[in-house]
Amino acid sequence: MAVLQINHLRKSFGSNLVLDDISMSVEKGEVVGILGPSGSGKSTLLRCATMLETMDSGDLIYSGEYVCKNDGNGKTVYADKAQLKKIRSMFGLVFQNFNLFPHYSVLKNIIDAPISVQKRSKEEAVEEARQLLKKMGLADKEDYYPYQLSGGQQQRVSIARALALNPQMLFFDEPTSALDPELTGDILKVIRDLAAEHMTMAIVTHEIDFARNVADKIIFMADGLIVEEGTPDRVIDNPRNERTRSFLAKMER
């Protein structure tokens, strides 16, 4: 069973159609890289998948549980609040710009949701947070505040925060775009390590070589459509669509 299934997703902002009949799936343990030019709809797709935006039509399903489905009249109907709360715990999202609470310490940023949302004990949440910080190479930073950390360190905290909820799947929206080039490698290594542990992930990225090396499947988007989908060898190294070829040629200059 797919961890994530999206069927015939459409999303508009006013008269601007941003996503047009998008269907995709992510299997357990699979890493999907999502590529495409600015304005192609990549981030909107992630925001719809993580319920930060509502879909106009289509189905969104996590591990067989429906977030929303078409009502038969071309509109999508969302599940009730209890169902949506249950499903939100199934995934984590790592943003471009970290989105840490500036007035919380590193440790409190990580333990806040497990305690307040999942109602786990503070002792359990703290123990797991410290294990995650050690994994991220930040064991000595639990009492720091975000402003005291580099961008790369903040992004590693945001990854630890997402993992603290024990999600079935992680989404990354351009996780290195706000970082200086010398800090990018640290974040990509963390994601590679997660892939080696068979973490299910969907990653919007402009790092072509990284996507080629870490993804099991590549989705190339343009103008709100999925233009090509397949293995990295197929889509990146042997693209069939001219739009894909043009994009990759520009990225490799």
N, C-alpha and C positions, 0 to 999 in steps of 0.2 A: 504493500500500500504506500502511495506517495505521502510524504510528509506535507507537501504543499501541492495543491491542484488549483489552477485558475482556468476557467472556461469562459471564453467569449467576453472578456472584459472590455468595456467601453467607458471612457471618462472624458468629459468636456468641461472646460471652464468658460461659461457663457457660450458664445458661438465657436469657440476654439476647440476642435476635437484633438485631444492630446494622446489618447490611447484608443486604437481602433481594432476591435475584435482580437484581443490578445489572449492566447491560450498557451499555458506552459505547465510543467510539473517538475518537482524536485523530489527525487527518491531519497530514502534514508541513507545517510553517509555520502551523498553526492555533493560535489562542489560545482556550482553553476556560475560562470563568469558572464556578466552582462556588459556588452560593449556598445558604443554608438556615439555619434556626435552630440554636442550640446543641443538641447531642445528636442531630442529624439523621444523623450518620455521615460527614460530610465528611472529617474528619481521618483516620478509620479507613480510608476509601476510599483516601486518599493513602498511608497506611502500608502497606496491602495492595499497592498498585501499585508501591511502592518496596521491597517485601520486608522491611519492618520488622515486619510482622505476616504470619502465614501465613493463607491462605484456607482455609475449610472445604470449599468446592466452587467450581467454575468454572474458566475458562481465563484465563491472563494471557500476553499475547503482545507482544513488542517487535519491530517490523520483520520479522515472520514467524518470529521465534525464540521458542519456547515457554519461559516460566518454569515454568508448571505447566498441567496439563489434567485434566479429569475422567477418572476411571478406569472409568466405566460403572456404578459402584455408588453414585454420589452423593458420592464423595470426590474430592479433588484430589490429584494426585501431582506432586511437584516434580522438576525436572531435576537432573542431577548437579552437583557442586560446580564443575566446570570450566565448564559451560554457564552457571550462575548468576553466576560471576565475570565471564564475558564480557558478560553482559547488564547487570550492575550498572554497567559503564562507559558504557552507552548513555544514562543519565539522571543528572540532578543534583537534589538536594532542598534547598530553602532553608526553614529552620525559623522558627517564630515568635520564638524566643529566641536566635537567632544560632548557638549551639552551637560557638563558636570555642574552640580550646585556649588557656586563659588563660596558660599558661607558654610559648607560642610567640609570636614576633613576628608581625606582620601578614604579612610575606613568607613566613615558614615555614609559617603556617597555609595559605597558598595553594599552596606548592610541595610540601607533604608528600605528598599523595595522588598527584600525577603522577609523583613519583620512586619512592615505595614501592609503589604499586599498578600503575601503568602502565609502570614501569621506564624512564622517560624520563631523559635526562641532566639534571644539575643546571643546566647552562648554559642549556639549552632551556627548562626549567621556570621559571627565574628571569627570562629574557627575556620569556616570555609573561605571567608574573605581573606584571611591571612595566608591560606594555602594558595589562593588565586594570585595574591600579590607576589608571593614567592615565585610562582610560575611565570609571572610577568617581569621578574627581575626588579621588583619594587618593594621587597620585604622591609626595607628601612624607611619607607615613605608613608606609612599608614597615618601618621599624625600631621602630615603636610596638608596644605590647602592648595587648590588648583593653581593659584597664581604663583606658587613656589616651584612649580614643575615646568619642564620643557613641554613643547607641543607633543613630542613623541611619548613622553611619560603620561601626559593627560590622556592621550588616545589609548594607551595600554590600560589605564585605570577604567576608561569607558568600556573597553573589552571585558575587563574583569567584572565590571558592574553588570554587563549583559549576561555573562556566564554564571553569575551568582544566583540567577533565577532557575538554573538548570534547564534551559530551554531545549526543545527538540531541534531547533533550527536557529541559525544566526543570519541576519542580514547586515551587509556592510554597504554604506552609500559613500563611494569615493573616500575610503578611509585614510588615504595619504594626501588628499588634495590640499589640505591646509598646512602641510608640513614642509619644512625645508628639505631639500633633496637628501641631505646627509642623514636625516632622521627617518626617511621612508623605509630603508632597509630593515630597521628594527620591527616596524609594524608588519611588513610583509613576512618576516620570519615568524612572528607570532601566528599569523594566519596560516602559513605553511605548516607549522607545528599542529595547529588545530585540524587541518586537513589530514595530516598523518594519523591523527587520533580518530578519524572518520566522523568529524563533526559535520553535520548537514549545513551547507552554507549557500547563500546567493550573494554575489559580490559585484556591485557596480564599480567598475574601475577603468582608468585610462592607461594602466600599466600593462601593455600588451604582452611583454615577455613573462611577466608574473602570471597573467591569465593563462598563457600557453602552458606554463609549467605546473600550475596548481589545480586548474579546473578540469573536471571530467567532461563537462559540456559547456559550449559557448553559445550564447544568444546574441546576435547582432541586431540592434534596433535602429531604425531611421524613420522619421516622420510619423511616429506613433505606431509603427508596425514592426513585427518581427520579420526581418528580411531574410535572415539565415539562422539555422540552428544545427548544431552537430558537435563532433569532437573538435578539440583545438587544431588537430592536424587537418581536419576538413575545412573549418571555417577560417582559421587564421592563416594557415600555410597554403591552402588550396581553395580560396573563396570562389564561388560560382557566380555570385551576383556582382554586377559592376559597381553598385553602391558600396558594397563591402570592400571591394578591391580599391576603390578611390579613397575610402576612409583610412584603410591600413597603409596605403602609400603615403598619405599625408602624415600619419603618426610616426612613420619610420624615417622621415626626413631629418 
